[in-house]
């Protein structure tokens, strides 16, 4: 049975992985799509995912989660 701390660590690591995956996906889609408006939208979504990744990564560091 996992402790509450272990469950929190696992959840945060999973969220971090998700944000990284989404940023990569948005970046790939931006390269495939030719419509400038859709490219701009996807770039914004990629940036948001990368910002969330950074924020989450900092929070994990402050909590000692590696």
Biopython code that builds the backbone (N, CA, C, O; Angstrom):
import numpy as np
from Bio.PDB.StructureBuilder import StructureBuilder

atoms = [
    (1, "UNK", "N", (0.833, -1.173, 0.000)),
    (1, "UNK", "CA", (0.000, 0.000, 0.000)),
    (1, "UNK", "C", (0.888, 1.250, 0.000)),
    (1, "UNK", "O", (1.834, 1.355, 0.781)),
    (2, "UNK", "N", (0.566, 2.187, -0.884)),
    (2, "UNK", "CA", (1.350, 3.409, -0.974)),
    (2, "UNK", "C", (0.922, 4.415, 0.086)),
    (2, "UNK", "O", (-0.251, 4.504, 0.450)),
    (3, "UNK", "N", (1.900, 5.167, 0.570)),
    (3, "UNK", "CA", (1.580, 6.240, 1.513)),
    (3, "UNK", "C", (0.975, 7.412, 0.744)),
    (3, "UNK", "O", (1.039, 7.469, -0.484)),
    (4, "UNK", "N", (0.395, 8.332, 1.481)),
    (4, "UNK", "CA", (-0.175, 9.518, 0.845)),
    (4, "UNK", "C", (0.908, 10.295, 0.092)),
    (4, "UNK", "O", (0.663, 10.801, -1.003)),
    (5, "UNK", "N", (2.090, 10.388, 0.672)),
    (5, "UNK", "CA", (3.210, 11.091, 0.035)),
    (5, "UNK", "C", (3.604, 10.407, -1.279)),
    (5, "UNK", "O", (3.851, 11.079, -2.281)),
    (6, "UNK", "N", (3.659, 9.094, -1.272)),
    (6, "UNK", "CA", (4.009, 8.359, -2.492)),
    (6, "UNK", "C", (2.947, 8.550, -3.580)),
    (6, "UNK", "O", (3.273, 8.685, -4.759)),
    (7, "UNK", "N", (1.693, 8.558, -3.175)),
    (7, "UNK", "CA", (0.611, 8.786, -4.151)),
    (7, "UNK", "C", (0.716, 10.187, -4.739)),
    (7, "UNK", "O", (0.520, 10.373, -5.940)),
    (8, "UNK", "N", (1.023, 11.169, -3.905)),
    (8, "UNK", "CA", (1.183, 12.554, -4.372)),
    (8, "UNK", "C", (2.371, 12.656, -5.328)),
    (8, "UNK", "O", (2.283, 13.307, -6.369)),
    (9, "UNK", "N", (3.470, 12.017, -4.973)),
    (9, "UNK", "CA", (4.652, 12.026, -5.847)),
    (9, "UNK", "C", (4.313, 11.423, -7.207)),
    (9, "UNK", "O", (4.649, 11.990, -8.246)),
    (10, "UNK", "N", (3.651, 10.282, -7.194)),
    (10, "UNK", "CA", (3.288, 9.618, -8.449)),
    (10, "UNK", "C", (2.344, 10.476, -9.283)),
    (10, "UNK", "O", (2.494, 10.555, -10.503)),
    (11, "UNK", "N", (1.386, 11.110, -8.647)),
    (11, "UNK", "CA", (0.430, 11.954, -9.365)),
    (11, "UNK", "C", (1.137, 13.142, -10.013)),
    (11, "UNK", "O", (0.848, 13.489, -11.158)),
    (12, "UNK", "N", (2.047, 13.756, -9.295)),
    (12, "UNK", "CA", (2.759, 14.913, -9.840)),
    (12, "UNK", "C", (3.679, 14.500, -10.991)),
    (12, "UNK", "O", (3.796, 15.214, -11.986)),
    (13, "UNK", "N", (4.318, 13.362, -10.850)),
    (13, "UNK", "CA", (5.167, 12.866, -11.941)),
    (13, "UNK", "C", (4.332, 12.561, -13.182)),
    (13, "UNK", "O", (4.762, 12.816, -14.307)),
    (14, "UNK", "N", (3.149, 12.019, -12.970)),
    (14, "UNK", "CA", (2.259, 11.714, -14.089)),
    (14, "UNK", "C", (1.792, 13.009, -14.764)),
    (14, "UNK", "O", (1.723, 13.073, -15.991)),
    (15, "UNK", "N", (1.475, 14.028, -13.982)),
    (15, "UNK", "CA", (1.074, 15.320, -14.556)),
    (15, "UNK", "C", (2.222, 15.939, -15.344)),
    (15, "UNK", "O", (2.004, 16.512, -16.411)),
    (16, "UNK", "N", (3.433, 15.829, -14.830)),
    (16, "UNK", "CA", (4.605, 16.365, -15.511)),
    (16, "UNK", "C", (4.798, 15.666, -16.857)),
    (16, "UNK", "O", (5.051, 16.317, -17.870)),
    (17, "UNK", "N", (4.680, 14.351, -16.861)),
    (17, "UNK", "CA", (4.801, 13.574, -18.094)),
    (17, "UNK", "C", (3.720, 13.994, -19.093)),
    (17, "UNK", "O", (3.994, 14.132, -20.285)),
    (18, "UNK", "N", (2.497, 14.195, -18.607)),
    (18, "UNK", "CA", (1.388, 14.594, -19.468)),
    (18, "UNK", "C", (1.655, 15.951, -20.122)),
    (18, "UNK", "O", (1.440, 16.109, -21.324)),
    (19, "UNK", "N", (2.116, 16.922, -19.350)),
    (19, "UNK", "CA", (2.388, 18.256, -19.900)),
    (19, "UNK", "C", (3.491, 18.195, -20.955)),
    (19, "UNK", "O", (3.401, 18.858, -21.988)),
    (20, "UNK", "N", (4.522, 17.407, -20.698)),
    (20, "UNK", "CA", (5.612, 17.257, -21.666)),
    (20, "UNK", "C", (5.097, 16.596, -22.951)),
    (20, "UNK", "O", (5.435, 17.026, -24.054)),
    (21, "UNK", "N", (4.299, 15.578, -22.805)),
    (21, "UNK", "CA", (3.738, 14.874, -23.965)),
    (21, "UNK", "C", (2.857, 15.793, -24.799)),
    (21, "UNK", "O", (2.926, 15.780, -26.028)),
    (22, "UNK", "N", (2.028, 16.591, -24.129)),
    (22, "UNK", "CA", (1.134, 17.490, -24.849)),
    (22, "UNK", "C", (1.925, 18.567, -25.587)),
    (22, "UNK", "O", (1.596, 18.899, -26.726)),
    (23, "UNK", "N", (2.949, 19.112, -24.962)),
    (23, "UNK", "CA", (3.768, 20.133, -25.626)),
    (23, "UNK", "C", (4.404, 19.559, -26.889)),
    (23, "UNK", "O", (4.427, 20.222, -27.926)),
    (24, "UNK", "N", (4.917, 18.341, -26.811)),
    (24, "UNK", "CA", (5.520, 17.701, -27.986)),
    (24, "UNK", "C", (4.478, 17.468, -29.073)),
    (24, "UNK", "O", (4.744, 17.686, -30.255)),
    (25, "UNK", "N", (3.299, 17.028, -28.669)),
    (25, "UNK", "CA", (2.216, 16.767, -29.626)),
    (25, "UNK", "C", (1.811, 18.054, -30.341)),
    (25, "UNK", "O", (1.658, 18.058, -31.563)),
    (26, "UNK", "N", (1.637, 19.135, -29.602)),
    (26, "UNK", "CA", (1.276, 20.416, -30.212)),
    (26, "UNK", "C", (2.361, 20.890, -31.168)),
    (26, "UNK", "O", (2.062, 21.421, -32.238)),
    (27, "UNK", "N", (3.613, 20.701, -30.789)),
    (27, "UNK", "CA", (4.724, 21.096, -31.653)),
    (27, "UNK", "C", (4.716, 20.305, -32.961)),
    (27, "UNK", "O", (4.905, 20.869, -34.039)),
    (28, "UNK", "N", (4.498, 19.005, -32.855)),
    (28, "UNK", "CA", (4.440, 18.159, -34.056)),
    (28, "UNK", "C", (3.286, 18.566, -34.960)),
    (28, "UNK", "O", (3.442, 18.641, -36.179)),
    (29, "UNK", "N", (2.137, 18.827, -34.369)),
    (29, "UNK", "CA", (0.968, 19.226, -35.159)),
    (29, "UNK", "C", (1.204, 20.566, -35.857)),
    (29, "UNK", "O", (0.769, 20.768, -36.990)),
    (30, "UNK", "N", (1.889, 21.472, -35.176)),
    (30, "UNK", "CA", (2.198, 22.771, -35.775)),
    (30, "UNK", "C", (3.009, 22.595, -37.054)),
    (30, "UNK", "O", (2.817, 23.333, -38.021)),
    (31, "UNK", "N", (3.912, 21.624, -37.061)),
    (31, "UNK", "CA", (4.743, 21.372, -38.239)),
    (31, "UNK", "C", (3.945, 20.761, -39.388)),
    (31, "UNK", "O", (4.279, 20.959, -40.556)),
    (32, "UNK", "N", (2.901, 20.028, -39.057)),
    (32, "UNK", "CA", (2.119, 19.316, -40.071)),
    (32, "UNK", "C", (1.028, 20.182, -40.703)),
    (32, "UNK", "O", (0.626, 19.942, -41.842)),
    (33, "UNK", "N", (0.554, 21.177, -39.975)),
    (33, "UNK", "CA", (-0.584, 21.983, -40.420)),
    (33, "UNK", "C", (-0.077, 23.214, -41.171)),
    (33, "UNK", "O", (0.926, 23.820, -40.792)),
    (34, "UNK", "N", (-0.785, 23.570, -42.238)),
    (34, "UNK", "CA", (-0.354, 24.719, -43.040)),
    (34, "UNK", "C", (-1.172, 25.987, -42.767)),
    (34, "UNK", "O", (-0.749, 27.078, -43.149)),
    (35, "UNK", "N", (-2.308, 25.866, -42.128)),
    (35, "UNK", "CA", (-3.147, 27.032, -41.838)),
    (35, "UNK", "C", (-2.479, 27.884, -40.750)),
    (35, "UNK", "O", (-2.275, 27.411, -39.632)),
    (36, "UNK", "N", (-2.139, 29.137, -41.075)),
    (36, "UNK", "CA", (-1.437, 29.988, -40.103)),
    (36, "UNK", "C", (-2.208, 30.219, -38.799)),
    (36, "UNK", "O", (-1.602, 30.292, -37.729)),
    (37, "UNK", "N", (-3.533, 30.332, -38.880)),
    (37, "UNK", "CA", (-4.314, 30.553, -37.656)),
    (37, "UNK", "C", (-4.265, 29.332, -36.747)),
    (37, "UNK", "O", (-4.149, 29.463, -35.528)),
    (38, "UNK", "N", (-4.353, 28.146, -37.339)),
    (38, "UNK", "CA", (-4.256, 26.921, -36.535)),
    (38, "UNK", "C", (-2.846, 26.750, -35.979)),
    (38, "UNK", "O", (-2.674, 26.304, -34.844)),
    (39, "UNK", "N", (-1.842, 27.101, -36.773)),
    (39, "UNK", "CA", (-0.464, 27.015, -36.283)),
    (39, "UNK", "C", (-0.279, 27.918, -35.069)),
    (39, "UNK", "O", (0.326, 27.520, -34.074)),
    (40, "UNK", "N", (-0.807, 29.138, -35.158)),
    (40, "UNK", "CA", (-0.676, 30.082, -34.048)),
    (40, "UNK", "C", (-1.373, 29.555, -32.804)),
    (40, "UNK", "O", (-0.843, 29.655, -31.697)),
    (41, "UNK", "N", (-2.565, 28.993, -32.988)),
    (41, "UNK", "CA", (-3.312, 28.440, -31.864)),
    (41, "UNK", "C", (-2.523, 27.299, -31.209)),
    (41, "UNK", "O", (-2.419, 27.231, -29.985)),
    (42, "UNK", "N", (-1.968, 26.405, -32.036)),
    (42, "UNK", "CA", (-1.205, 25.278, -31.503)),
    (42, "UNK", "C", (0.070, 25.738, -30.811)),
    (42, "UNK", "O", (0.472, 25.155, -29.804)),
    (43, "UNK", "N", (0.706, 26.771, -31.338)),
    (43, "UNK", "CA", (1.901, 27.311, -30.682)),
    (43, "UNK", "C", (1.543, 27.854, -29.298)),
    (43, "UNK", "O", (2.298, 27.683, -28.340)),
    (44, "UNK", "N", (0.375, 28.515, -29.203)),
    (44, "UNK", "CA", (-0.083, 29.007, -27.904)),
    (44, "UNK", "C", (-0.354, 27.869, -26.935)),
    (44, "UNK", "O", (-0.028, 27.956, -25.752)),
    (45, "UNK", "N", (-0.953, 26.803, -27.445)),
    (45, "UNK", "CA", (-1.233, 25.637, -26.603)),
    (45, "UNK", "C", (0.064, 24.961, -26.167)),
    (45, "UNK", "O", (0.177, 24.504, -25.030)),
    (46, "UNK", "N", (1.037, 24.898, -27.066)),
    (46, "UNK", "CA", (2.344, 24.323, -26.711)),
    (46, "UNK", "C", (2.998, 25.155, -25.605)),
    (46, "UNK", "O", (3.533, 24.611, -24.639)),
    (47, "UNK", "N", (2.947, 26.490, -25.763)),
    (47, "UNK", "CA", (3.547, 27.376, -24.767)),
    (47, "UNK", "C", (2.871, 27.199, -23.409)),
    (47, "UNK", "O", (3.542, 27.178, -22.378)),
    (48, "UNK", "N", (1.550, 27.073, -23.407)),
    (48, "UNK", "CA", (0.823, 26.876, -22.149)),
    (48, "UNK", "C", (1.241, 25.565, -21.484)),
    (48, "UNK", "O", (1.427, 25.517, -20.268)),
    (49, "UNK", "N", (1.389, 24.506, -22.274)),
    (49, "UNK", "CA", (1.808, 23.219, -21.720)),
    (49, "UNK", "C", (3.226, 23.315, -21.157)),
    (49, "UNK", "O", (3.522, 22.760, -20.099)),
    (50, "UNK", "N", (4.100, 24.027, -21.877)),
    (50, "UNK", "CA", (5.483, 24.184, -21.393)),
    (50, "UNK", "C", (5.525, 25.027, -20.108)),
    (50, "UNK", "O", (6.317, 24.753, -19.206)),
    (51, "UNK", "N", (4.673, 26.045, -20.035)),
    (51, "UNK", "CA", (4.603, 26.858, -18.810)),
    (51, "UNK", "C", (4.103, 26.018, -17.641)),
    (51, "UNK", "O", (4.637, 26.108, -16.535)),
    (52, "UNK", "N", (3.090, 25.209, -17.881)),
    (52, "UNK", "CA", (2.575, 24.325, -16.830)),
    (52, "UNK", "C", (3.648, 23.343, -16.395)),
    (52, "UNK", "O", (3.791, 23.058, -15.206)),
    (53, "UNK", "N", (4.402, 22.826, -17.354)),
    (53, "UNK", "CA", (5.496, 21.909, -17.061)),
    (53, "UNK", "C", (6.515, 22.593, -16.140)),
    (53, "UNK", "O", (6.955, 22.016, -15.145)),
    (54, "UNK", "N", (6.879, 23.823, -16.488)),
    (54, "UNK", "CA", (7.862, 24.551, -15.682)),
    (54, "UNK", "C", (7.370, 24.814, -14.277)),
    (54, "UNK", "O", (8.105, 24.623, -13.308)),
    (55, "UNK", "N", (6.133, 25.250, -14.165)),
    (55, "UNK", "CA", (5.542, 25.522, -12.847)),
    (55, "UNK", "C", (5.487, 24.251, -12.006)),
    (55, "UNK", "O", (5.857, 24.254, -10.831)),
    (56, "UNK", "N", (5.028, 23.184, -12.611)),
    (56, "UNK", "CA", (4.924, 21.914, -11.903)),
    (56, "UNK", "C", (6.303, 21.398, -11.493)),
    (56, "UNK", "O", (6.483, 20.888, -10.388)),
    (57, "UNK", "N", (7.260, 21.535, -12.390)),
    (57, "UNK", "CA", (8.627, 21.096, -12.101)),
    (57, "UNK", "C", (9.209, 21.858, -10.915)),
    (57, "UNK", "O", (9.859, 21.268, -10.052)),
    (58, "UNK", "N", (8.975, 23.174, -10.873)),
    (58, "UNK", "CA", (9.459, 23.981, -9.749)),
    (58, "UNK", "C", (8.794, 23.548, -8.439)),
    (58, "UNK", "O", (9.452, 23.424, -7.406)),
    (59, "UNK", "N", (7.502, 23.324, -8.499)),
    (59, "UNK", "CA", (6.776, 22.897, -7.290)),
    (59, "UNK", "C", (7.297, 21.551, -6.798)),
    (59, "UNK", "O", (7.472, 21.342, -5.598)),
    (60, "UNK", "N", (7.540, 20.644, -7.738)),
    (60, "UNK", "CA", (8.068, 19.334, -7.358)),
    (60, "UNK", "C", (9.441, 19.480, -6.701)),
    (60, "UNK", "O", (9.728, 18.813, -5.707)),
    (61, "UNK", "N", (10.280, 20.343, -7.250)),
    (61, "UNK", "CA", (11.614, 20.570, -6.663)),
    (61, "UNK", "C", (11.501, 21.105, -5.251)),
    (61, "UNK", "O", (12.228, 20.681, -4.352)),
    (62, "UNK", "N", (10.573, 22.053, -5.060)),
    (62, "UNK", "CA", (10.432, 22.632, -3.729)),
    (62, "UNK", "C", (9.914, 21.620, -2.713)),
    (62, "UNK", "O", (10.151, 21.760, -1.514)),
    (63, "UNK", "N", (9.208, 20.602, -3.198)),
    (63, "UNK", "CA", (8.690, 19.541, -2.321)),
    (63, "UNK", "C", (9.651, 18.354, -2.203)),
    (63, "UNK", "O", (9.384, 17.396, -1.477)),
    (64, "UNK", "N", (10.776, 18.431, -2.928)),
    (64, "UNK", "CA", (11.755, 17.344, -2.872)),
    (64, "UNK", "C", (11.368, 16.121, -3.674)),
    (64, "UNK", "O", (11.821, 15.014, -3.385)),
    (65, "UNK", "N", (10.527, 16.317, -4.683)),
    (65, "UNK", "CA", (10.108, 15.207, -5.536)),
    (65, "UNK", "C", (11.010, 15.189, -6.761)),
    (65, "UNK", "O", (11.141, 16.187, -7.469)),
    (66, "UNK", "N", (11.632, 14.034, -6.999)),
    (66, "UNK", "CA", (12.526, 13.896, -8.155)),
    (66, "UNK", "C", (11.999, 12.914, -9.151)),
    (66, "UNK", "O", (12.631, 12.681, -10.182)),
]
sb = StructureBuilder()
sb.init_structure("model")
sb.init_model(0)
sb.init_chain("A")
sb.init_seg("    ")
for serial, (resi, resn, name, xyz) in enumerate(atoms, 1):
    if name == "N":
        sb.init_residue(resn, " ", resi, " ")
    sb.init_atom(name, np.array(xyz, "f"), 0.0, 1.0, " ", f" {name:<3s}", serial, name[0])
structure = sb.get_structure()
